[in-house]
Amino acid sequence: MINIIKSGVGNLGSLIRVIEDLEINYNIINNRNDFNQDWKIILPGVGTFDSFVNSLKNQNLFEKIKELVLINKIPILGICVGMQSLFDKSEEGEEDGLSFIEGKCKKFDNNVIKVPHIGWNNIEILNHCSLFVDLKNDYFYFSHSYHVSLLDKNLVLSVTNYDYDFFQL
């Protein structure tokens, strides 16, 4: 019961294999008419912020996603640059994001630490939610160059450290 958006930038193969292993119904979204209006949304993507946002706009998906999330209150999960697009901006580009969350994605300072940040890190859970059932301050694998800078700190679920604390939503 998930709409998986095919943005045109990225490979959906790994995500689809996981969804199929979990025996979850899914629908691949190529255009605005493909959505099942009641299903949750996964927005995966790789590549640069601007190319990702422009791909959504060129496929007439950008405004449809905004409508489904803001008006219909459909939950959305962003992965990689898909997650970056949920914010107002990203330092990686000039385009505006979907603006579901106030804030921007910032690049780690590669003059101080190695970027991208790749490896296992312990998280500190600040606010428990259904995503963290049966988890404590466990280890997660990270592979990224950007992190979130939020205006509303109440949205933060956990933090981890890579030279300084950064947030996970």
N, C-alpha and C positions, 0 to 999 in steps of 0.2 A: 504494500500500500504506500509506495513511494514513487514520486516523480523524480527521475534523475535527469538533470538538464545536460544535454550534449551541446556544449558551448562552441564547439569547433576548435577549441584549443585544449588538447589533452587526450589522454587515453582512458577510456572508461573500463577497460578489461578487468583490472584488479578489483575495482569497486563492484562491478557486476558479479564477479565470482563470489565475493563475500556475501552479497545480498542473496544470491542463489543458494549458497551454503546454509544461510539462515532461513531459507525457504520463505522469503518475503516476496510478495507480489510487487512488481515494479513496472514502470512505464518509462521508456526513453523519450525525452522531450526534444524534438527538433524544431518545432515552431509553436507559436502561441496557442494554436488550436489542439495540440496534443495533450494538454494538461487534464488530469482528472482533478476536478475542482476541490475534492475533499481529501486528497492524499497529501502527505507531507512532502517536502522538497529537499533534495540534496543538490547542492550547487558545487560540483568539483571543477577544478581548473588548474592548469599549469601555464607558465609563460608570464609575460609582463602584464601589469595591471591594466594599462591602456588598451592593449590588444584584446584582453579578456572582456573588458567593459564594452569596447567597440564591437566585438563579436556578438555579445548579447543584444546590443542595439541593432546591429545589422540583421539579426534574425527576428527582430521585433519581440524579443523576450524580456528586455530590461523593464519596460513599463508593466508588462503582464506579471512579472515576478513581484514588482512593487504592489500591484493591485492585490494579488493573492495573499501576500504577507500582511500588508497594512490594513486592507479592507476586510478580507475574508479570514484573517488571523490564522493562516496556515503556517505551521512551524517550518523553519528552514535550517539546514545545516550546511555551512560553507566549508569546503576543504581546500587548503592551499590558497591560491589566488581567489578562489571562490569565497573563502572566509574574509580575505582583505576587502572584497567588493561589498561586504555587508556594512562597512563603515563609510564615513563621509569622504575620506581621501586616503591615499597611500603616497608615501614619499617616492614610490617607484614610478609614479606617473602624474599626469596633469588632469586626467578625467575625474569627474565626480563619481563616487560609488553610489550604492543603493540607499545609503543613509538610514539604515535600520537602527544603527547604533551610533551615537555621537562619539566621534573620536577619529583617529587615523592610525594607519600602520606605519611604523618607523623602522628604518633599517638599523641593524646593529652596527656600531662603530667599528669598522674593520681596521682602524688604526690602533685599536686597543686590544681587541680579541679576534680570534679566527672566525671568519664568516664564509660559508654558512655554519651555523651551530648544528652539529651532527653528533648524536650520541644519546645515551641514557641519562636521564635526570630524575631526581626525586621531586615530587610535587608536594606542596603544602596545601591541603584542602582548607579553604576559608569558609565556604558555605556549602553545606551538603545539599544534594539534589538527587533526582532519580538516576542520573548518569553515574553517580559515585556509590551506588548500592554495593555493599561488600568490599569497597575499596577503603584503604587507609591512605596514608601518605606514600603511595606506591611510586614505582619507577615507570616512566614512559619514555618512548623513543622520540627524539626530536630531529628534524631535518628542515631547517628554515633559516632565512636571512632577515626576516621581519618579525616585529612583535607589535602588540597593541598598545596604544596610548589612549586611555579612556577618560572621558569627562565625568562619568558616573561610576565611581568605584564600587557602588553597591551591586553592580553587575558581575563583579569578579567572583569566580568560583574557586580558583586556585592560583597559586604562584609557583614559579620555579626560578632558579637563579642561573644566569650565564653572565658573569661579571657583575650583574645587578639583577634584582628581582624584576620579573615581567609576568604579565597576567595571562590566564586562560579563562575563557568565558564558558 
